[in-house]
Each structure stands twice: as C-alpha cells, then as structure tokens.
Amino acid sequence: MIKRKFIEIYLDRKLIELLKKFVEIHSHTPDLQFDPYIDPVIPIYPYSQDPRERRRTAHYLLLVASIDEGKIVGKSENARKLLVRLYQYFGEYLFKITDESVFKNVLDIITTNISLGEDWKEIPKILAGVNRFVMGRAGGDLINYSRMFQKPYNFVEEIGNNIPRMGKNNKLVRKKAWMYMRWMVRDYPDLRIFDHFSPEDLFVPLDRNVAKVAVCLGVLNKNKLNNSKYSKNKSKNSLTWEDVVEVTEFARTLYPEDPAKVDYPFFLWEGTLR
C-alpha cells in the first residue's frame, strides 16, 4: 500500500503543494468530450437534470468512451467529432443501431477530414456493441441498470465483458471504462449521473499520458513506457491493472474521497512534458 511515507520519500513537500495546486486549478475544467461550450456542438446537454436527457447522456457518452482510444480514433478530440457527425447523419436512430453494417456503410462519408487510428475499421463493431449492451442487457436505461451493481468496479466488469475493446481481461487497465465511470460518478465538472456510486471507489483511468506523469512522480517505473513494437519485453513493460492500483493509491494519499480528481489534470499536465 502506498502511504504518506511513500510520498515523502519520492516527493518533497514543496512539490506536493505544487502538484495539488495544479490539480485544483485544472480539476474544474470539463472534459473535452462533453464540454458544452466548445466545437463541434454535441447533441446533448450533459448537465441537464431531466431524467430522459440524463439517460440519453449516459448512452451517448458510452458511445464516445468506447472509441476514445488512440488506435481507433487517433487524437481524443476525434471521438467527439465522429459521434457528432454520426448524430447529424442518423439523429436519434444512432442510439438504436445494433447492426454494425449500418455504421460500416456510412463510415467513409462520416470520417472525411478526420485522421483516425490504425484500427479505425473496428468502429462499427464497437458502436453496435455499445447499443446492443444498452438496448439489451441494460433495457435501454443505463442509469437504472447501474443500480444493480454495488460499486463502480462491478459495473466496469460488466461493461468490459460485454462491449468490444472495453477490457474483457480484468488484468488490463480498462482505461476507457474507468474514464466513462469518472464522467458518470464524480461531481462537477463531471456529471454525477450514477449518483448511487461513491467517487472514493473510483480508480484513476490509466493510459500512457497519465502514466508519463506517474513516472515523473516516481509512482511507476519508467520501463512501463518502453512498450514499443521493438521492445523485447513488450508484455512485461505494458501497463497493467497493478499499475492502475498503484497510481490510484498514490492519488488517494492526495484526495482520499476522490482519487480520480487527478485524472484530467494529469492528462493536461502530460501535454507540457512533450
């Protein structure tokens, strides 16, 4: 377990103060995937208290989260762009498409001028999988369905086991599922839609961006970032669930009741390290 002593070993108090100051400043910034004041304009109002709109938001952002992966859409903002274009094309029918061929038939048109990742052809399967999960297992209501699960971890397990590329293997980081859970569980600037879950039970969504910050802070070993295709120990150096736990335990020493608070600020901080 990472305790206060751990921080004092790796970080002096001055750095801790600067770290928390950075997090406090940037923890009030809405995530780019649902910030209602930037372009392109999204077809939901994420902070609505209307029950129907909250159900739409939960479904829409699960679609966004499911493809928000570098190998799928390239830059993170492309997930936002793509879902906006799909909604412009399909309207409300977007939420009902369970046949991946429907998405496949329009993907070339929709993705004009968007530079996607190497696995972009997986997009139809992923989005159709999300809709099958929501319309089938969740009965069209993710909010009500989430109440069947005691903690966020249990619901992440359900998502990972039933939606393509959301982390079927529980030894993986499941970054996209935990990012979605952060959006749904935390208070503003997140959305607190799954309000029966406690933010203290969240894990930090871990990808290479957040991992770079964790390495700089001495929380993770720098070898964790050496998983290029030329690495002889690729599997050994890849990020794992154990790394998620380490980063989250470190975050809990800073914010015991809200460890995922560091996620988006760390993502922004990583941009300054490039």
Stockholm file with secondary structure:
# STOCKHOLM 1.0

chainA/1-274         MIKRKFIEIYLDRKLIELLKKFVEIHSHTPDLQFDPYIDPVIPIYPYSQDPRERRRTAHYLLLVASIDEGKIVGKSENARKLLVRLYQYFGEYLFKITDESVFKNVLDIITTNISLGEDWKEIPKILAGVNRFVMGRAGGDLINYSRMFQKPYNFVEEIGNNIPRMGKNNKLVRKKAWMYMRWMVRDYPDLRIFDHFSPEDLFVPLDRNVAKVAVCLGVLNKNKLNNSKYSKNKSKNSLTWEDVVEVTEFARTLYPEDPAKVDYPFFLWEGTLR
#=GR chainA/1-274 SS CCCHHHHHHHSCHHHHHHHHHHHHHHTTSCCTTTCTTSSSCCSSCTTCCCHHHHHHHHHHHHHHHHHCSHHHHSSTHHHHHHHHHHHHHHGGGGGGCCCHHHHHHHHHHHTTTCCCCTTGGGHHHHHHHHHHIIIIITTTCHHHHHTTSSSHHHHHHHHHHHSTTSCSSTTSCCHHHHHHHHHHHSCTTSCCCSTTSCGGGCCCCCCHHHHHHHHHTTSSCGGGGCCCTTCTTHHHHSCCHHHHHHHHHHHHHHCTTCGGGGHHHHHHHHHHHC
#=GC SS_cons         CCCHHHHHHHSCHHHHHHHHHHHHHHTTSCCTTTCTTSSSCCSSCTTCCCHHHHHHHHHHHHHHHHHCSHHHHSSTHHHHHHHHHHHHHHGGGGGGCCCHHHHHHHHHHHTTTCCCCTTGGGHHHHHHHHHHIIIIITTTCHHHHHTTSSSHHHHHHHHHHHSTTSCSSTTSCCHHHHHHHHHHHSCTTSCCCSTTSCGGGCCCCCCHHHHHHHHHTTSSCGGGGCCCTTCTTHHHHSCCHHHHHHHHHHHHHHCTTCGGGGHHHHHHHHHHHC
//
